[in-house]
Amino acid sequence: MLMSGPARNKKGLDGQWTMDNEPIANDPVAAWPPQVVCLQFQVCLGRPEASLARLRELLAAAAPAPGTLVLLPELWAAGFSYPELAARAGQTPELLAALRELAGAGGLTLAGSLPEAAAGGGFYNTLFLVAATGVVASYRKQRLFAPMAEDRHFRPGGDPGPLAAPWGPTAALVCFDLRFPELATAQVDRGAELLLVSAQWPAVRREHWRILLQARAIENQIFVAACNTCGRIGETEFAGNSMIIAPDGTVLAEAGPGETAITAPLHRHRLQEARRLFTTRR
């Protein structure tokens, strides 16, 4: 068991995740998040208990203030452990319950991707947004990365968002989605002012990662928070270099190649200032 206590998140008939209870009126995450934290750690392949323990350690060390948005890597619990994918997807409700517990204890919102069993068979690579009330929104990865055999093990998501976050529409991408600018733009056109990227991006394409993240910020005039994994997992060395970027492309915080937490405030005036002189939005 990953933790005690029943998970209160559930799926409706349409396969979407819902909450058992309504948002709390005085929930501190209901306003625009004052800051974001990216927890960059080496995902423990096939070992969700170890990954969850590392997440808890880094979160305790970062000690984020109530209201903070905490971003995690792609498939943060067990990575791309394909032989055990069904079992790992079966553990997702329990892992979401663990995130809910952490969110409730600290007044936080947490986001990161986990495998989700699809109603018609197969699996999605799904970014979940979790608050003290449970799963408040989710985004399913759209573009599957064939060199890592994702297209043979996962199904692509449908509606590309944005997430109905407590503070307002929020765009989301998972790793390879980052290379397709229209996925972010479609969500920004629907009101998103913040883009979350959860990834396992390899070190060999580190500069692509950095450039593409800044491009998504600049072209859409939005904040971007991107959390990557790091270290060697299986045969692949991952880049780290998690980033938080302002709407004008300024890098507010950037990690190195190792395990760490980075943080930066999300001041709305930076978005307004970026769009004051000219706007790329319709």
Secondary structure, 3 states (H helix, E strand, C coil): CCCCCCCCCEECCCCCEECCCCCCCCCHHHCCCCEEEEEECCCCCCCHHHHHHHHHHHHHHHCCCCCCEEECCCCCCCCCCHHHHHHHHHHHHHHHHHHHHHHHHHCCEEEEEEEEECCCCCEEEEEEEEECCEEEEEEECCCCCHHHCHHHHCCCCCCCCCEEECCEEEEEEEHHHHHCHHHHHHHHCCCCCEEEEEECCEHHHHHHHHHHHHHHHHHHCCEEEEEECEEEECCEEEECCCEEECCCCCEEEECCCCCEEEEEECCHHHHHHHHHCCCCCC
